[in-house]
Amino acid sequence: MTEIKYNEPMRNHTSFKIGGPVSEMWFPKSDTELQDTLALLHNRGVSPLVIGRGTNLLVSDSPLDIVVVKTYPELAKTEVRGNEIYARSGAALSAIAALARDNSLTGFEFAHGIPGSLGGAIFMNAGAYGGDMAGVTAHVYAFDSGGELLGFTNEQCGFSYRHSVFSVTGDVILAAKIQLERGDADEIAAKMRDLAERRRESQPLDLPGAGSAFKRPKNGFAAQMIDEAGLRGYRVGDAAVSDKHAGFIVNLGGATCDDVLRVIEHVRSEVFKRFGVELEPEIRMIK
Ligand SMILES: Cc1cc2nc3c(=O)[nH]c(=O)nc-3n(C[C@H](O)[C@H](O)[C@H](O)COP(=O)(O)OP(=O)(O)OC[C@H]3O[C@@H](n4cnc5c(N)ncnc54)[C@H](O)[C@@H]3O)c2cc1C
């Protein structure tokens, strides 16, 4: 039986540590449980919000009358077949990267430090240090809203910068086939260590947040513009532009959703005044 929690606070499921209670949260543990959950909700006329590790979400503090289906950490089976890794959507990217390294498979090192799940990463086409999910995803298996299984080739995923077709269709990602290449386990491990060190040096990993707050604009870098607009450290309540990386907004303790939204709006308006650039939030808002 799929576990369900009622009036579950979203702050317990987001890396921002922000978010009020949602009416129901379901925790499917297998392909069948996910399929049955979706079919059941569909019959009730409910479109759930499917989440992984909640590392790209800003959720309202007010109670939300929505149903959340959470894939992480239960729906996380992984399997290596030759140069491919088959993983369920709730698998952590760090776990898939470690599995790739242990099997001398290269190509997934970029994702090791991204704190999300496979499903969230495919949905967002997450990327870092020159790699992205579009570059390694060979096939995606997803359920439509009624629980029918669909298959997507890489081209059918419609990947572009921090975007995939799944943000348009609302299909629920069940699993994916990750295509990698043979490599040297020591070199792979060294690259992962190097990237982790670069993250530790440049990102506020000790504070709750949701990664880069804004997408990269066409010309230039969001963090640089925010910095040059003098907004490093800009604070509303307990939400602030990080002192360490101006592209990150962090929760200094008791930040509310509204605090974060006000920081976002101020940053957007100041950057627009100074550079004429409209920054687009990368964080997904659930209000
Ligand atoms: C410290 C830090 C560093 C970060 N660094 C990076 C980085 O370098 N690069 C980068 O791209 N991102 C980065 N992020 C953002 C985030 O980790 C990624 O976007 C990640 O891929 C989100 O995965 P998730 O499982 O947390 O998704 P969630 O936050 O749970 O969800 C994100 C979106 O995906 C959807 N979704 C989740 N699972 C499914 C599913 N199974 N089927 C359909 N839709 C689904 C959700 O509905 C939501 O719209 C960082 C975040 C933090 C906190």
PDBQT file of the ligand as one rigid body, heavy atoms in Angstrom, charges set to zero:
ROOT
HETATM    1  C1  LIG A 301      22.957  23.823  -3.568  1.00  0.00    +0.000 C 
HETATM    2  C2  LIG A 301      22.261  23.588  -4.884  1.00  0.00    +0.000 A 
HETATM    3  C3  LIG A 301      23.014  23.499  -6.050  1.00  0.00    +0.000 A 
HETATM    4  C4  LIG A 301      22.373  23.303  -7.286  1.00  0.00    +0.000 A 
HETATM    5  N1  LIG A 301      23.147  23.214  -8.409  1.00  0.00    +0.000 NA
HETATM    6  C5  LIG A 301      22.554  23.035  -9.602  1.00  0.00    +0.000 A 
HETATM    7  C6  LIG A 301      23.330  22.942 -10.804  1.00  0.00    +0.000 A 
HETATM    8  O1  LIG A 301      24.554  23.003 -10.788  1.00  0.00    +0.000 OA
HETATM    9  N2  LIG A 301      22.659  22.764 -11.972  1.00  0.00    +0.000 N 
HETATM   10  C7  LIG A 301      21.306  22.671 -12.044  1.00  0.00    +0.000 A 
HETATM   11  O2  LIG A 301      20.760  22.508 -13.144  1.00  0.00    +0.000 OA
HETATM   12  N3  LIG A 301      20.545  22.741 -10.926  1.00  0.00    +0.000 NA
HETATM   13  C8  LIG A 301      21.127  22.916  -9.718  1.00  0.00    +0.000 A 
HETATM   14  N4  LIG A 301      20.355  22.987  -8.588  1.00  0.00    +0.000 N 
HETATM   15  C9  LIG A 301      18.870  22.912  -8.702  1.00  0.00    +0.000 C 
HETATM   16  C10 LIG A 301      18.280  21.492  -8.572  1.00  0.00    +0.000 C 
HETATM   17  O3  LIG A 301      19.094  20.675  -7.776  1.00  0.00    +0.000 OA
HETATM   18  C11 LIG A 301      18.087  20.833  -9.944  1.00  0.00    +0.000 C 
HETATM   19  O4  LIG A 301      17.207  21.574 -10.770  1.00  0.00    +0.000 OA
HETATM   20  C12 LIG A 301      17.540  19.407  -9.795  1.00  0.00    +0.000 C 
HETATM   21  O5  LIG A 301      17.576  18.764 -11.016  1.00  0.00    +0.000 OA
HETATM   22  C13 LIG A 301      16.107  19.359  -9.262  1.00  0.00    +0.000 C 
HETATM   23  O6  LIG A 301      15.816  18.019  -8.931  1.00  0.00    +0.000 OA
HETATM   24  P1  LIG A 301      14.774  17.675  -7.757  1.00  0.00    +0.000 P 
HETATM   25  O7  LIG A 301      14.620  16.213  -7.680  1.00  0.00    +0.000 OA
HETATM   26  O8  LIG A 301      15.168  18.356  -6.522  1.00  0.00    +0.000 OA
HETATM   27  O9  LIG A 301      13.469  18.343  -8.375  1.00  0.00    +0.000 OA
HETATM   28  P2  LIG A 301      12.231  19.077  -7.584  1.00  0.00    +0.000 P 
HETATM   29  O10 LIG A 301      12.780  20.322  -6.985  1.00  0.00    +0.000 OA
HETATM   30  O11 LIG A 301      11.652  18.066  -6.658  1.00  0.00    +0.000 OA
HETATM   31  O12 LIG A 301      11.322  19.401  -8.775  1.00  0.00    +0.000 OA
HETATM   32  C14 LIG A 301      11.735  20.280  -9.797  1.00  0.00    +0.000 C 
HETATM   33  C15 LIG A 301      10.703  20.215 -10.929  1.00  0.00    +0.000 C 
HETATM   34  O13 LIG A 301      10.758  18.930 -11.528  1.00  0.00    +0.000 OA
HETATM   35  C16 LIG A 301       9.454  18.329 -11.501  1.00  0.00    +0.000 C 
HETATM   36  N5  LIG A 301       9.644  16.882 -11.283  1.00  0.00    +0.000 N 
HETATM   37  C17 LIG A 301      10.365  16.283 -10.311  1.00  0.00    +0.000 A 
HETATM   38  N6  LIG A 301      10.314  14.940 -10.436  1.00  0.00    +0.000 NA
HETATM   39  C18 LIG A 301       9.524  14.689 -11.499  1.00  0.00    +0.000 A 
HETATM   40  C19 LIG A 301       9.075  13.488 -12.129  1.00  0.00    +0.000 A 
HETATM   41  N7  LIG A 301       9.429  12.258 -11.699  1.00  0.00    +0.000 N 
HETATM   42  N8  LIG A 301       8.270  13.601 -13.223  1.00  0.00    +0.000 NA
HETATM   43  C20 LIG A 301       7.898  14.832 -13.682  1.00  0.00    +0.000 A 
HETATM   44  N9  LIG A 301       8.285  15.986 -13.119  1.00  0.00    +0.000 NA
HETATM   45  C21 LIG A 301       9.089  15.924 -12.038  1.00  0.00    +0.000 A 
HETATM   46  C22 LIG A 301       8.735  18.997 -10.352  1.00  0.00    +0.000 C 
HETATM   47  O14 LIG A 301       7.321  18.965 -10.528  1.00  0.00    +0.000 OA
HETATM   48  C23 LIG A 301       9.276  20.419 -10.431  1.00  0.00    +0.000 C 
HETATM   49  O15 LIG A 301       8.569  21.160 -11.378  1.00  0.00    +0.000 OA
HETATM   50  C24 LIG A 301      20.963  23.177  -7.342  1.00  0.00    +0.000 A 
HETATM   51  C25 LIG A 301      20.205  23.234  -6.157  1.00  0.00    +0.000 A 
HETATM   52  C26 LIG A 301      20.847  23.440  -4.931  1.00  0.00    +0.000 A 
HETATM   53  C27 LIG A 301      20.020  23.497  -3.678  1.00  0.00    +0.000 C 
ENDROOT
TORSDOF 0
